[in-house]
Amino acid sequence: MVHEDCEPSGNTAKNSIAKSIYLLLLIVVLLGTTHTSFSSSPTTLSSKTAQENTLSKDILRFNRELQIIKHEYVQPTSEHQLLQKAIQGMANGLDPHSSFLDADDLKDLQTATTGKFSGLGLEVAMEEGLLRAITPLDDSPARKAGIQSGDWILRIDNLPIQGLTLREAVKKMRGKTGTTIHLMLARKGLNKPFTLDLTREIIRIESVKGRLLAPHFAYIRISSFQENTRKELDKLMHQLQHKETTPLKGMILDLRNNPGGLLTGASDVANAFLNPNKMQFNRLIVYTHGQTPEANMKIVAKSNNQIYQAPLIVLINQGSASGAEIVAGALQDNKRAIILGTKSFGKGSVQTVIPLDNTSALKLTTAFYYTPSGRSIQASGILPDITLDKLKVNTLDEDPTDRLYLHESELKGHLKNEKNDKIIPKTIFDMPATIESNELVKNDYQLFEAFNLLKGMVVLQETPMKN
């Protein structure tokens, strides 16, 4: 049923008229701030007048919609509720990363950046009305359940996602620690959706982990960039180096499934591997560009801030986003590291939290960021120097149909090497086939190949050049 004019009656009508007059006065004030000086050209004035007329019509239309919904919607709805939804919709409609934050959202944001919160440990974004998994955090219920970057969440506790806002969907996934949530997901390559039951947990993010893969070779895993990530990295590097009698020869920096975090945290980590005196592009790590002067920043490497200068390989995948892409891009542009894995997520925008009052704020996309060479990562991602998909390698026991490779020593009547017993290998490839290395090739083929490549880089570096 369509109403051409829906005017409320009696006192309600008087109140509505009063509010409309107030809004009209507000429009006059708003429009008054947009006027240019009298020296403006006629063309400029004409353009400004057209913009003001459009703004005036939009605000009148908004006020009319507000009054109609308030008085004719099937359920009673207060103006406060409607204005809150309007505020939320104005931000959410900009892009997948901008949003209005109430007091609870601000608290969640603070705990997420400091490293402890309750939930599934899943970074998500809303795309075309569906919820997409960006990154499952390390040791989280989402990671343990097998959720992968790129999975689509179709239902939460049998409630369809379509029609919900990102804010509403995220709140549905939150809950008390120990409670169960039922998810229906879709994954590229699978013919039909599948379901998972997850138990909510307290998520404690240990942003930096590491170990020695072998003597002189370090593995560092950074799962997100928080306030203290650089301090944790420095501490871990000191611990690993303390186990060695000589400096580390090679390192693998794992940024797979790292959704990003604080811009300053990411740039500080990049600085740990960059020597300003050997950098290109005027020592740039990253720069940003937006509408306001505050959004235009250049972050450069600090002197005497590098803690590691030997060969470096960086692992990335489709779950590496934002801050992880800043680090990978800076190291790649400056020829400091080899990037190995698959193309990263492609989130090349910066979000700023702008307070609206004491209890709410606006998380707004204020700039795009660029790598030192001027590349925009937005929707493009970081392309690895060596592309290597995630693979599953079976042992002979798991797949007995695999044929064995034939060696000279297995041939009947082969000639023996009489000096064999006297050969003393001197290369770093002469390492024992430990259980860890066997497990590495089965459980993380990308890391296994990165380790092999890193050892080769060190051999080449240490091999003297012959004239």
Secondary structure by P-SEA (a helix, b strand, c coil): ccccccccccaaaaaaaaaaaaaaaaaaaaaaaacccccccaaaaaaaaaaaaaaaaaaaaaaaaaaaaaccccccccaaaaaaaaaaaaaaaacccbbbbcaaaaaaaaaaaaccccccbbbbbbcccbbbbccccccccccccccccccccccccccccccccaaaaaaaacccccbbbbbbbccccccbbbbbbbbbccccccccccccccccbbbbbbcccccaaaaaaaaaaaaaaaaccccccbbbbbccccccccaaaaaaaaaaaccccccccccccccccccccccbbbbbbbccccccccbbbbbbcccccaaaaaaaaaaaaaccbbbbccccccccbbbbbbbcccccccccccbbbbcccccccccccccccccccbbbbbcccccccbbbbbccccccccccccccccccccccccccccaaaaaaaaccaaaaaaaaaaaaaaaaaaccccc
